[in-house]
Amino acid sequence: MKNKIAVIGAGSMGGAIARGAVSAGFCSAEEIVCTARGATTLEKLAAAVPGIGVSADNRAAAESAEIVVLAVKPWIADAVLAEIRGAFAAGTRTLVSVVAGLPLARLRAAAGMPETPVFVAIPNTAAAVAQSMTFIASDGAPEAAARRVEALFSALGKAVFVPEAQLAAGTALASCGIAFAMRYVRASMQGGVELGLSAALAREAALQTLKGAAELLAATGEHPESAVDKVTTPGGLTIRGLNAMEESGFSAAVVRGLRACCSR
């Protein structure tokens, strides 16, 4: 094995993991090999990360690495797993799936070797800038393998191990949730433009405000509602805005959206 990581399926999520692993210093570009069905995807990744390995051969890529990250679309996962199955014959590689809806039992069966450490990880695309929130589950993998996987995803942001039963909630809150946060930014931009700001300034203000709120809560450990109370003076502008949002179902809509992500 010469590569530290093989990313099988270097699309949006797989590409984000590869770029984040290099930019965060988890490994060098030369220690990663990525595969994809489309040559254009690989060309773009090679241009963005000079020195990174690219290949159309899933099996060869998997055989060359210590950690194999499966990041393909759910509907082709079984076919790709069958293609790389023999790569785990020696039991010396770790298999990590970031494919939504692929349970550990299927991953274990697909690996073909009972001693192969297998994990399911649910990151989000902020892995590209080392700001992902990743939920990880295993079926009793060895401690050394768990620490390697944790180190990878910790380099890409924050990572936490949970029981497999909690992965659906983690997917809704963090993986799908990043899209919800981006939609909030878009809505804030639209409102800012309606109020007279340029689109660029509205974007800058929305992003910095969202970042500031997150950093403040992380630093203080406060419950969000306690922090809200500090900026909602009686009869003030903030409480008017909050009440108007709640009248339109803001909090309920967020909860309904998260629940919808977990429904089948």
ChimeraX attribute file (.defattr): number of C-alpha atoms within 10 A of each C-alpha:
attribute: neighborCount
match mode: 1-to-1
recipient: residues
	/A:1	12
	/A:2	12
	/A:3	21
	/A:4	18
	/A:5	27
	/A:6	29
	/A:7	29
	/A:8	29
	/A:9	25
	/A:10	27
	/A:11	21
	/A:12	14
	/A:13	23
	/A:14	26
	/A:15	27
	/A:16	22
	/A:17	29
	/A:18	28
	/A:19	23
	/A:20	26
	/A:21	26
	/A:22	21
	/A:23	18
	/A:24	18
	/A:25	12
	/A:26	18
	/A:27	18
	/A:28	17
	/A:29	22
	/A:30	16
	/A:31	20
	/A:32	25
	/A:33	27
	/A:34	28
	/A:35	28
	/A:36	22
	/A:37	16
	/A:38	12
	/A:39	13
	/A:40	10
	/A:41	17
	/A:42	23
	/A:43	12
	/A:44	11
	/A:45	22
	/A:46	16
	/A:47	10
	/A:48	12
	/A:49	18
	/A:50	10
	/A:51	15
	/A:52	20
	/A:53	19
	/A:54	21
	/A:55	16
	/A:56	16
	/A:57	15
	/A:58	23
	/A:59	19
	/A:60	15
	/A:61	25
	/A:62	31
	/A:63	23
	/A:64	20
	/A:65	23
	/A:66	20
	/A:67	25
	/A:68	27
	/A:69	28
	/A:70	24
	/A:71	24
	/A:72	26
	/A:73	15
	/A:74	13
	/A:75	9
	/A:76	10
	/A:77	20
	/A:78	15
	/A:79	12
	/A:80	18
	/A:81	22
	/A:82	13
	/A:83	15
	/A:84	21
	/A:85	18
	/A:86	16
	/A:87	23
	/A:88	22
	/A:89	15
	/A:90	11
	/A:91	14
	/A:92	16
	/A:93	23
	/A:94	24
	/A:95	23
	/A:96	24
	/A:97	24
	/A:98	23
	/A:99	22
	/A:100	18
	/A:101	12
	/A:102	14
	/A:103	17
	/A:104	18
	/A:105	12
	/A:106	11
	/A:107	19
	/A:108	19
	/A:109	12
	/A:110	20
	/A:111	24
	/A:112	18
	/A:113	16
	/A:114	12
	/A:115	17
	/A:116	20
	/A:117	25
	/A:118	28
	/A:119	26
	/A:120	26
	/A:121	29
	/A:122	26
	/A:123	28
	/A:124	26
	/A:125	23
	/A:126	19
	/A:127	27
	/A:128	23
	/A:129	17
	/A:130	22
	/A:131	18
	/A:132	26
	/A:133	24
	/A:134	26
	/A:135	28
	/A:136	25
	/A:137	23
	/A:138	21
	/A:139	14
	/A:140	10
	/A:141	16
	/A:142	13
	/A:143	10
	/A:144	10
	/A:145	19
	/A:146	20
	/A:147	12
	/A:148	14
	/A:149	22
	/A:150	20
	/A:151	14
	/A:152	21
	/A:153	27
	/A:154	22
	/A:155	24
	/A:156	32
	/A:157	20
	/A:158	17
	/A:159	21
	/A:160	14
	/A:161	16
	/A:162	14
	/A:163	11
	/A:164	18
	/A:165	10
	/A:166	13
	/A:167	23
	/A:168	19
	/A:169	16
	/A:170	24
	/A:171	24
	/A:172	19
	/A:173	20
	/A:174	21
	/A:175	22
	/A:176	18
	/A:177	18
	/A:178	18
	/A:179	14
	/A:180	17
	/A:181	13
	/A:182	13
	/A:183	12
	/A:184	15
	/A:185	20
	/A:186	16
	/A:187	14
	/A:188	17
	/A:189	23
	/A:190	16
	/A:191	14
	/A:192	19
	/A:193	16
	/A:194	12
	/A:195	10
	/A:196	9
	/A:197	15
	/A:198	14
	/A:199	15
	/A:200	12
	/A:201	13
	/A:202	21
	/A:203	20
	/A:204	13
	/A:205	17
	/A:206	19
	/A:207	18
	/A:208	11
	/A:209	13
	/A:210	15
	/A:211	11
	/A:212	12
	/A:213	14
	/A:214	12
	/A:215	12
	/A:216	14
	/A:217	14
	/A:218	11
	/A:219	9
	/A:220	9
	/A:221	10
	/A:222	12
	/A:223	10
	/A:224	12
	/A:225	8
	/A:226	10
	/A:227	15
	/A:228	14
	/A:229	11
	/A:230	8
	/A:231	12
	/A:232	15
	/A:233	12
	/A:234	9
	/A:235	8
	/A:236	10
	/A:237	11
	/A:238	15
	/A:239	16
	/A:240	14
	/A:241	12
	/A:242	14
	/A:243	12
	/A:244	12
	/A:245	12
	/A:246	13
	/A:247	11
	/A:248	11
	/A:249	12
	/A:250	14
	/A:251	12
	/A:252	12
	/A:253	12
	/A:254	13
	/A:255	12
	/A:256	11
	/A:257	16
	/A:258	21
	/A:259	14
	/A:260	11
	/A:261	15
	/A:262	14
	/A:263	7
	/A:264	4
